[in-house]
Amino acid sequence: MLDAAENQTTADGRQIGPVVMDLKNITLRFGGVEAIKNISFDIREGEIRAIIGPNGAGKSSMLNVISGFYVPQEGEVWFKGYRRGPMRPYQVARLGIARTFQNIALFDGMSVLDNIMTGRLNKMKAGFLSQALWWGRAEAEEIANRAQVEKIIDFLEIQNIRKTPVGRLPYGLKKRVELARALAAEPQILLLDEPMAGMNVEEKEDMSRFILDVNDEFGTTTVLIEHDMGVVMDLSDRVVVMDYGRKIGDGTPDEVRNNQEVIDAYLGVAHD
């Protein structure tokens, strides 16, 4: 078995690093319902790690455990060698974890630029008075943060809508703006909850390209939930498969694709 501290080589020859997050025997309950049942897996630095499964499998609940929004009743979450306890959202952000949401969570009345700037809030250290007066450290921080946001805007090719109110944008572009806001936080782990949901073929191709570019350009560890199996198999280095809160598969896309239990869960057929 490969040691957690060792690097791995992916099927396409890319190097992914040691384990950055280790989820051990995670069980999550809502009342008497077990959304997650004793699941363990790890996430390696620099990889694209997919979580898939039929509707109701517990994928979003698992993403919420990874993000720190849910605290499991049983099991442990280890991040960079330390056991992670309950945290507030700002503490999660400071750890370097950012996410997008299944239902877009942007400020419709604000411009694209201002929405992305909200992703820099944890990078702003100036006091209230200097921010109110836009003076000294606050002015320098604002200029530096805007410069960083402009780089992200260029990277995601949304220069022409930078001053457009988000509420006027089509769905696919809103998804791209949400990705931009998450990237503005300079995350070590980027969590994407169904980034392709509701998109047409062209929009999916664009988003897939940007996810790969983020991984290649910044080395960002990415965890995504996605229902489009073509996208998952093309993008992912490793895949975790859930069904009714259980883990039924974990491995490379090829290993998962040929796993009979995974096939049965998706096709709803029995195997003799």
C-alpha positions, 0 to 999 in steps of 0.5 A: 500500500502506498504511504500517505506521504509519498507522491503518486503518478496519475494515468496521464503522467501527472504527479500528485502529492502526499495526503492533505486531508484524511477522512476516517470512519465518517458517520453523519446522522440527521435524527435517526437517518444516517446520511454517511455510514462509516466512510474513509478516504483521503485527498492528495495534494494537487489531485482532482478528486471526484465524489459520485453517486446516485441522487440521495447517496450522501455526496453533498453531506460529505462535501459539507463534512470536508468543508467543515460545515457539518461535524460528523457524530463519528470519525475524524477529519485530519488536515495536514497531519492535524485532527480538525475539530469544529470550526466557524466558516471564517476559520475554514476559509483561513485554513485554505478551503473554498467552495462553490454551491449547487445552487448559485450563491452570488449577490445579484445586485453587485457587479462581477468584479465586486462579487469576486472581491468578496472572496478576498475578505480574509486577505484584508487585515486593515482596521475599520477606521482605515477601511472607512477612510480608504487610507493607508494600509486599507488603500494598499490592501484594496489595490493589491486585492483588486490586482489579484482579482483582475488576474482571475478575471483574465484567467477565466476570460470574463473581462467583458462582463467585469462591471456587469451586475451578476443578476443580468448574466446567463446561468453558465457565466454565473457559475464561472463568476462563482468559481472566480470568487472561490479562486480569489480566496487562493484556496489550497482545497477547492470544493465544487458542488455540481459545477456543470449542473444545468449547463449546455454542452459548450458551457460544460466544455468551458468549465471542464477546461477551466477546472483543468487549468486551475489544477495545472496553473495553480496546483489547486487540490480540487474535490468535485461532485458531478453527475455527468460521468463523461466529465468525471472520467475525463477530469478526475485522478481518483473517484469515490463512489457513494450509494445510500451513504455507503462507499461502494468504490474508490480508485482511478476512473478506470477502476471505478468504471469496471467496478460491478457494484458501481455499475449495479448502483447506477444501472439499478440491475442485479449481478449474479 
